[in-house]
């Protein structure tokens, strides 16, 4: 039996991103706190700790202050993670990011699929700007990926995009969250 390096050990000397940290079960919160405090990990089946030097960036949709107040998130872990807090407003609150992100995703997916140049026509850009993006950047990325994969021409046109207010996604039927929060919002 040879234990493999876990995420923290693999990220040693670098950065580890923990998504949805507010959803961690209490037992995992304890382990995470211990790793962050002791700056060491012990591989499964070993008794020898391995020192680590890892910067942690964490994100969550959970309001951690409320989770701490209700006992759903450890207060000591909250303060251990809350070093630098960054607030990332919802995409609809920063419309200047919509088109640069859309063009980035077009380029990203066309490169992955080894397609030639793909552009977004102005009418399609206006539709993108007018959409409320309840799923934030992930929704925008999915819409663009869908277009690059399914549209058989080098121009994303207005009729290629979902109609105003609907994304052809079952996720769009779920209740809206106030906005995507990062752990940095609450940490």
Helices and strands as residue ranges (DSSP letters): H 7-10, E 15-18, G 21-23, H 26-38, E 40-42, E 49-51, E 55-58, H 64-69, H 75-81, G 91-93, G 95-97, H 98-112, E 119-120, H 122-130, H 136-150, E 155-156, G 158-160, G 170-173, H 183-186
